[in-house]
């Protein structure tokens, strides 16, 4: 029983990492591009990075949203169907 709970927790943590990767990577990439542009043009406006990152995160969630939802539903289904085996 302890091994099953540890396995479920491990899968849940891995799912959190995998599900958060697309918006996080999009935000990091856009932040890098905007930072390079700010460094080359010497425009050091702090609010300039916020809007492109926000747009990139929303676009990545719109594109990867169905896949993320599918992974969450798969994990939840396996969790609910595995409950009787735990006890």
C-alpha positions in Angstrom: 0.0 0.0 0.0 2.8 2.4 0.8 4.5 1.7 -2.5 1.2 2.5 -4.3 0.8 5.8 -2.6 4.4 6.7 -3.3 3.9 5.8 -7.0 0.7 7.9 -7.2 2.5 10.9 -5.6 5.4 10.4 -8.0 3.1 10.3 -11.0 1.2 13.4 -9.8 4.4 15.4 -9.4 5.6 14.4 -12.8 2.3 15.4 -14.3 2.6 18.8 -12.7 6.0 19.3 -14.3 4.9 18.1 -17.7 1.6 20.1 -17.6 3.3 23.3 -16.7 6.2 22.9 -19.2 4.5 24.4 -22.3 3.5 27.8 -20.8 6.7 28.0 -18.8 8.9 27.3 -21.8 7.0 29.8 -23.9 7.3 32.5 -21.2 11.1 31.8 -20.9 11.7 31.9 -24.6 9.7 35.2 -25.1 11.5 36.7 -22.0 14.9 35.8 -23.5 14.0 37.3 -26.9 12.6 40.5 -25.3 15.7 40.8 -23.1 18.0 40.5 -26.0 16.0 43.1 -27.9 16.1 45.4 -24.8 19.8 45.0 -24.5 20.5 45.8 -28.2 18.2 48.8 -28.3 19.1 49.9 -24.7 15.4 50.4 -23.8 15.1 49.3 -20.2 11.4 49.5 -19.6 10.3 46.9 -17.1 6.7 46.7 -18.3 7.7 45.9 -21.8 8.3 42.2 -21.1 4.9 41.6 -19.4 2.5 41.8 -22.3 4.5 39.6 -24.7 5.0 37.0 -22.0 1.3 37.1 -21.2 0.3 36.6 -24.8 2.8 33.8 -25.2 1.5 32.0 -22.2 -2.1 32.3 -23.4 -1.2 31.1 -26.8 0.7 28.1 -25.5 -2.2 27.2 -23.2 -4.6 27.5 -26.2 -2.4 25.2 -28.3 -1.4 22.7 -25.6 -4.6 23.0 -23.6 -6.3 19.9 -25.0 -3.2 17.8 -24.5 -2.8 19.0 -20.9 -6.4 18.3 -20.2 -6.1 14.8 -21.7 -3.1 14.1 -19.4 -5.0 15.3 -16.4 -8.1 13.3 -17.3 -6.0 10.2 -17.9 -4.3 10.6 -14.5 -7.6 11.2 -12.7 -9.2 8.2 -14.4 -6.3 5.9 -13.4 -6.5 7.3 -9.9 -10.2 6.7 -9.4 -10.1 3.3 -11.0 -7.1 2.3 -8.8 -8.8 3.3 -5.5 -10.4 -0.1 -4.8 -7.0 -1.8 -5.2 -5.5 0.4 -2.5 -7.7 -0.9 0.3 
